[in-house]
Amino acid sequence: MRLFRILAALILVIVMMPLNVHGEESTFDAVFTYTGNHDLYDVNNDLYEYQGKTYAYLHAWKNDKVYLKIAVTSDSDCGVSVSLSQLTSPSGNVLETSSGFLKYADGSWGYGFNEAPRVQIPEIITEEKTAEVHAGQVQYYWISIPVPADAESGIYHADAVVTDGKSQQHLSVGLYVYDLTVPQEGPSLNLWQYPYSSLYYYDCLKGEEPFSEKHLSVLRKELELYRDMGGRSITAAITDEPWSHQTYYDTPSLITWNRDNKGFIWYDYSRFDAWVQLCMDMGIDERIDCFSILPFDNSITLIEEDGVTRTKVFLEVGSYEWDLDWNYFIVKFTEHLEEKGWFDKTYIFIDERNIGYFQKAIDVIRSNANSQGKTLKIASAVNVVPINNDSLYDQIDYLSVSIASVPEQYNKFSTVMKRREKLGLETTLYNCSTNYPNAFAYSDPDESVWTMLYGEKMGFSGYLRWAYNAWNDDPLNKLDHNSFESGDILLIYPDERTAADPEPHSTVRLEMIGQGLNDVRKLQYLQANLKDDQVRRFVSSQLAGLKRSYGVYNKYGSMVAKNDAARRVITEGTVHMEDVIRRASAVQCRTDQGGNSQRETDSLFSLSD
């Protein structure tokens, strides 16, 4: 470890000494700040090695993505611009970057609509190179560095120049790319998508039929961010408003339930097919999550023979009518899925419903086999740890458990997890409103990294979160929703409503989920491939020791960290595990290069930490 730090320090001295070039005395300041929270002056920023400095040094693997954030402040109002050179190695290899000022989002500390204090959150990632800096305000510049799988390993360097037109400040970026590749396999990612949001939101789609080519072209751009992060699950509503209209915009069924004058029901799958095929063509092709055999209000909507009249029918779960209608649907849906070749990828979802309904729904699904004797798979997201009903939960192929309930009675739950793994059943971590840590707009971004690490510690195989793009009517200007914390409804922002060719915007929160997933993939690789048993055990012990803090409800109904000390637990754990990964990566590279002596290992990795 000592040798590695000495080498890094020498490199920094030689190629990264920042320069301040002034045409006259500068009235602004530009420094690096921690990507894991929103505030330049946060009390926990001291945990970030380059906080307040004009140079920063990153470590990455191939097939990786890493981030930096610059904070710009000024004594008086001014306009600034930032230019960033290419990351270049001494031999001339180049890594491309993307960068731009973060746009502020307007949120609150409340749950729903109330008088909670407003908060401005720098989280919308843009490619804007200029910004107005007002006295007392901070503007943040976000730098994304994707490292391709075929990148050359070694040292890279870039310069960032910040100017107000009169003076300049230079910041230096160093990157060391290990000769290690982040595996494609790893934890699954499932972010619930809402394909109708864009259709209702954008002016350019007014009058368009759902899933027209123009609508699909907008959806493709939204899905690219999800796919590139590893998302492989498709969200598909098979009844109108499966969550009883909890979203601002309508969530129509992708499958139309039609009824003729004689009472015969038939189904139109054209919108379902268009949506699923789009996702499949983009590589989002592992799972189709269908919502739901148990919609929140136990209703189905029938389109009458005139094609206009809509009849909402409420069915008591387990009643004769409910049993008849759902058995028939499963039979016909199974036939259609077989024709499309999607049967084995399709799951019927039971989401946050009364446990007493589960077995009735499972029985309907399991009683209708396809031509090969198989039945559709079953998925569920639950808010309680399933430790007292093994026979029921063992029938669920994909089970996602709320983070709020995971730690309690963990010893027994770990037995459940191991048994489900032996049975070939998947168990993932689930997060949504009223939980902490989380990915609300006001949440510290490093909560998202920590959550991915925590899921790995607890043995989950992936992560599920609502919602990816369940926008309200004006998310670019206000994040409020009548039922949720600010930002709970989205991880990407739309473009301006009037955009002719809309481009969605990623968020710091979403990128931090991606960083956390890559951290988990690295940990899984290292634990499987480290040849030094002592180092491997140390890495495992540090992950096992990852600490959790808990949230409280504030007086506005939002789940928040109890205090700054609770937030520090999350930040400390995140920063520490990033450092563990970095040091273990150095050990692995040395071993791969034939440097396997105990002295070399000790110098790169202090096992006494």
CORDA-V309549 format. One record per backbone hydrogen bond with DSSP energy under -1.0 kcal/mol. CO is the residue of the C=O (numbers start at 0). NH is the residue of the N-H. E is the energy in kcal/mol with one decimal. If there is no record, write none. Layout:
BEGIN
co:CO nh:NH e:E
co:CO nh:NH e:E
END
This chain:
BEGIN
co:0 nh:4 e:-2.2
co:1 nh:5 e:-2.3
co:2 nh:6 e:-2.5
co:3 nh:7 e:-2.5
co:4 nh:8 e:-2.6
co:5 nh:9 e:-2.4
co:6 nh:10 e:-2.2
co:7 nh:11 e:-2.5
co:8 nh:12 e:-2.4
co:9 nh:13 e:-2.2
co:10 nh:14 e:-2.9
co:11 nh:15 e:-2.0
co:18 nh:169 e:-1.5
co:20 nh:167 e:-2.2
co:26 nh:74 e:-2.5
co:28 nh:72 e:-2.5
co:30 nh:70 e:-3.4
co:31 nh:51 e:-2.6
co:35 nh:445 e:-2.6
co:38 nh:41 e:-1.7
co:41 nh:44 e:-1.5
co:43 nh:46 e:-1.6
co:44 nh:47 e:-2.0
co:47 nh:50 e:-1.6
co:49 nh:52 e:-2.1
co:52 nh:31 e:-3.1
co:53 nh:171 e:-2.3
co:55 nh:173 e:-2.6
co:57 nh:175 e:-2.4
co:59 nh:177 e:-2.9
co:61 nh:181 e:-2.9
co:63 nh:146 e:-3.0
co:65 nh:144 e:-3.0
co:67 nh:142 e:-2.8
co:68 nh:32 e:-2.6
co:69 nh:140 e:-3.0
co:70 nh:30 e:-2.0
co:71 nh:138 e:-2.3
co:72 nh:28 e:-2.9
co:73 nh:135 e:-1.1
co:77 nh:132 e:-3.6
co:79 nh:130 e:-2.3
co:80 nh:162 e:-2.3
co:82 nh:160 e:-2.8
co:86 nh:94 e:-2.7
co:87 nh:156 e:-1.9
co:88 nh:91 e:-2.1
co:92 nh:88 e:-2.7
co:94 nh:86 e:-1.6
co:97 nh:143 e:-3.3
co:99 nh:141 e:-2.9
co:102 nh:122 e:-1.4
co:102 nh:123 e:-2.2
co:104 nh:120 e:-2.8
co:105 nh:478 e:-2.4
co:106 nh:118 e:-2.3
co:116 nh:108 e:-1.7
co:118 nh:106 e:-2.7
co:120 nh:104 e:-2.9
co:120 nh:122 e:-1.4
co:122 nh:507 e:-1.5
co:123 nh:102 e:-2.9
co:127 nh:100 e:-2.8
co:128 nh:81 e:-2.1
co:130 nh:79 e:-2.8
co:132 nh:77 e:-2.5
co:133 nh:136 e:-2.6
co:138 nh:71 e:-3.1
co:139 nh:101 e:-3.0
co:140 nh:69 e:-2.8
co:141 nh:99 e:-1.8
co:142 nh:67 e:-2.0
co:143 nh:97 e:-2.3
co:144 nh:65 e:-2.0
co:146 nh:62 e:-1.1
co:146 nh:63 e:-1.3
co:147 nh:150 e:-1.6
co:153 nh:176 e:-3.0
co:155 nh:174 e:-2.4
co:156 nh:87 e:-2.5
co:157 nh:172 e:-2.9
co:158 nh:84 e:-2.8
co:159 nh:170 e:-2.9
co:160 nh:82 e:-2.1
co:161 nh:168 e:-2.5
co:162 nh:80 e:-2.3
co:166 nh:163 e:-1.5
co:168 nh:161 e:-3.0
co:170 nh:159 e:-3.1
co:171 nh:55 e:-1.7
co:172 nh:157 e:-2.3
co:173 nh:57 e:-3.2
co:174 nh:155 e:-2.7
co:175 nh:59 e:-2.4
co:176 nh:153 e:-2.4
co:177 nh:179 e:-1.7
co:179 nh:61 e:-3.2
co:187 nh:462 e:-2.4
co:188 nh:231 e:-1.2
co:189 nh:464 e:-2.5
co:191 nh:467 e:-2.9
co:193 nh:196 e:-1.5
co:195 nh:199 e:-1.9
co:196 nh:200 e:-1.9
co:197 nh:201 e:-2.2
co:201 nh:204 e:-1.0
co:202 nh:205 e:-1.6
co:204 nh:207 e:-2.0
co:208 nh:211 e:-1.8
co:211 nh:215 e:-3.0
co:212 nh:216 e:-1.9
co:213 nh:217 e:-1.3
co:214 nh:218 e:-2.3
co:215 nh:219 e:-2.4
co:216 nh:220 e:-1.1
co:217 nh:221 e:-1.6
co:218 nh:222 e:-2.6
co:219 nh:223 e:-1.6
co:222 nh:226 e:-3.1
co:223 nh:227 e:-2.8
co:225 nh:230 e:-2.7
co:226 nh:229 e:-1.8
co:231 nh:285 e:-1.8
co:231 nh:286 e:-1.6
co:233 nh:288 e:-3.3
co:235 nh:290 e:-2.6
co:236 nh:253 e:-3.0
co:240 nh:243 e:-2.2
co:241 nh:295 e:-2.7
co:250 nh:240 e:-2.7
co:253 nh:271 e:-1.3
co:255 nh:267 e:-2.0
co:256 nh:302 e:-2.9
co:257 nh:265 e:-2.3
co:259 nh:262 e:-2.0
co:263 nh:259 e:-2.3
co:265 nh:257 e:-3.1
co:267 nh:255 e:-2.2
co:268 nh:272 e:-3.0
co:269 nh:273 e:-2.1
co:270 nh:274 e:-2.3
co:271 nh:275 e:-2.6
co:272 nh:276 e:-2.6
co:273 nh:277 e:-1.9
co:274 nh:278 e:-2.1
co:275 nh:279 e:-2.8
co:276 nh:280 e:-2.8
co:277 nh:281 e:-1.3
co:278 nh:283 e:-2.5
co:279 nh:282 e:-1.5
co:282 nh:284 e:-1.3
co:286 nh:233 e:-2.2
co:287 nh:346 e:-3.0
co:288 nh:235 e:-2.7
co:289 nh:348 e:-3.3
co:290 nh:237 e:-3.3
co:290 nh:238 e:-1.0
co:294 nh:297 e:-1.9
co:297 nh:314 e:-3.2
co:299 nh:312 e:-3.2
co:301 nh:310 e:-3.0
co:302 nh:258 e:-2.9
co:303 nh:306 e:-2.4
co:308 nh:303 e:-2.8
co:310 nh:301 e:-3.1
co:312 nh:299 e:-2.2
co:315 nh:318 e:-2.6
co:318 nh:322 e:-2.7
co:319 nh:323 e:-2.5
co:320 nh:324 e:-2.7
co:321 nh:325 e:-2.4
co:322 nh:326 e:-2.0
co:323 nh:327 e:-2.0
co:324 nh:328 e:-2.1
co:325 nh:329 e:-2.5
co:326 nh:330 e:-2.1
co:327 nh:331 e:-2.4
co:328 nh:332 e:-3.2
co:329 nh:333 e:-2.4
co:330 nh:334 e:-1.8
co:331 nh:335 e:-2.1
co:332 nh:336 e:-2.7
co:333 nh:337 e:-2.2
co:334 nh:338 e:-1.8
co:335 nh:339 e:-1.9
co:336 nh:340 e:-1.1
co:336 nh:341 e:-2.3
co:341 nh:344 e:-1.3
co:342 nh:345 e:-1.7
co:344 nh:287 e:-2.7
co:345 nh:376 e:-1.5
co:346 nh:289 e:-3.0
co:347 nh:378 e:-2.4
co:349 nh:380 e:-1.1
co:353 nh:356 e:-2.4
co:356 nh:360 e:-2.0
co:357 nh:361 e:-2.9
co:358 nh:362 e:-2.6
co:359 nh:363 e:-1.6
co:360 nh:364 e:-2.1
co:361 nh:365 e:-2.9
co:362 nh:366 e:-1.1
co:364 nh:367 e:-1.2
co:369 nh:372 e:-1.8
co:373 nh:369 e:-3.2
co:376 nh:347 e:-2.7
co:377 nh:397 e:-1.9
co:378 nh:349 e:-2.4
co:379 nh:399 e:-2.8
co:380 nh:351 e:-2.8
co:381 nh:401 e:-2.1
co:384 nh:386 e:-2.1
co:388 nh:392 e:-2.2
co:389 nh:393 e:-2.2
co:391 nh:394 e:-1.7
co:392 nh:395 e:-1.5
co:396 nh:425 e:-2.7
co:397 nh:379 e:-2.4
co:398 nh:427 e:-2.5
co:399 nh:381 e:-2.8
co:400 nh:429 e:-2.7
co:401 nh:404 e:-1.3
co:406 nh:409 e:-1.4
co:408 nh:412 e:-1.8
co:409 nh:413 e:-3.1
co:411 nh:415 e:-1.6
co:412 nh:416 e:-2.6
co:413 nh:417 e:-2.3
co:414 nh:418 e:-2.4
co:415 nh:419 e:-2.6
co:416 nh:420 e:-2.2
co:417 nh:421 e:-2.1
co:418 nh:422 e:-1.8
co:419 nh:424 e:-3.1
co:420 nh:423 e:-1.4
co:425 nh:398 e:-2.7
co:426 nh:460 e:-2.8
co:427 nh:400 e:-2.5
co:428 nh:463 e:-3.1
co:429 nh:402 e:-2.4
co:430 nh:465 e:-1.1
co:443 nh:446 e:-2.3
co:444 nh:447 e:-1.5
co:445 nh:449 e:-2.8
co:446 nh:450 e:-2.3
co:447 nh:451 e:-1.5
co:448 nh:452 e:-1.9
co:449 nh:453 e:-2.9
co:450 nh:454 e:-2.3
co:451 nh:455 e:-1.6
co:452 nh:456 e:-2.4
co:453 nh:457 e:-2.4
co:454 nh:459 e:-2.5
co:460 nh:187 e:-2.1
co:461 nh:428 e:-2.5
co:462 nh:189 e:-2.3
co:463 nh:430 e:-1.9
co:464 nh:191 e:-1.8
co:467 nh:490 e:-2.5
co:467 nh:491 e:-1.4
co:468 nh:470 e:-1.5
co:473 nh:476 e:-1.7
co:473 nh:477 e:-2.0
co:483 nh:111 e:-2.2
co:484 nh:487 e:-2.1
co:485 nh:440 e:-2.5
co:486 nh:489 e:-1.6
co:488 nh:469 e:-2.1
co:492 nh:504 e:-2.8
co:495 nh:498 e:-2.0
co:496 nh:202 e:-2.3
co:504 nh:492 e:-2.8
co:505 nh:124 e:-2.4
co:506 nh:510 e:-2.3
co:507 nh:511 e:-2.2
co:508 nh:512 e:-1.7
co:509 nh:513 e:-2.0
co:510 nh:514 e:-2.2
co:511 nh:515 e:-2.5
co:512 nh:516 e:-2.4
co:513 nh:517 e:-2.2
co:514 nh:518 e:-2.3
co:515 nh:519 e:-2.1
co:516 nh:520 e:-2.3
co:517 nh:521 e:-2.4
co:518 nh:522 e:-2.6
co:519 nh:523 e:-2.7
co:520 nh:524 e:-2.1
co:521 nh:525 e:-3.0
co:522 nh:526 e:-2.8
co:523 nh:527 e:-1.3
co:524 nh:528 e:-1.7
co:525 nh:529 e:-2.9
co:531 nh:535 e:-2.6
co:532 nh:536 e:-2.6
co:533 nh:537 e:-2.0
co:534 nh:538 e:-2.7
co:535 nh:539 e:-2.3
co:536 nh:540 e:-2.5
co:537 nh:541 e:-2.2
co:538 nh:542 e:-2.0
co:539 nh:543 e:-2.5
co:540 nh:544 e:-1.4
co:542 nh:545 e:-1.7
co:551 nh:559 e:-2.8
co:553 nh:556 e:-2.0
co:555 nh:110 e:-2.3
co:557 nh:553 e:-2.7
co:559 nh:551 e:-2.7
co:562 nh:566 e:-1.8
co:563 nh:567 e:-2.2
co:564 nh:568 e:-1.4
co:565 nh:569 e:-1.1
co:566 nh:570 e:-2.2
co:567 nh:571 e:-3.3
co:568 nh:572 e:-2.1
co:569 nh:573 e:-2.3
co:570 nh:574 e:-2.9
co:571 nh:575 e:-2.6
co:572 nh:576 e:-2.3
co:573 nh:577 e:-2.0
co:574 nh:578 e:-1.9
co:575 nh:579 e:-2.5
co:576 nh:580 e:-2.4
co:577 nh:581 e:-2.1
co:578 nh:582 e:-2.5
co:579 nh:583 e:-2.6
co:580 nh:584 e:-2.3
co:581 nh:585 e:-1.7
co:582 nh:586 e:-1.9
co:583 nh:587 e:-2.6
co:584 nh:588 e:-2.5
co:585 nh:589 e:-2.4
co:586 nh:590 e:-2.5
co:587 nh:591 e:-2.6
co:588 nh:592 e:-1.7
co:589 nh:594 e:-2.8
co:590 nh:593 e:-1.7
co:593 nh:595 e:-1.2
co:596 nh:600 e:-2.2
co:597 nh:601 e:-2.9
co:598 nh:602 e:-2.0
co:599 nh:603 e:-1.6
co:600 nh:604 e:-2.2
co:605 nh:608 e:-1.4
END
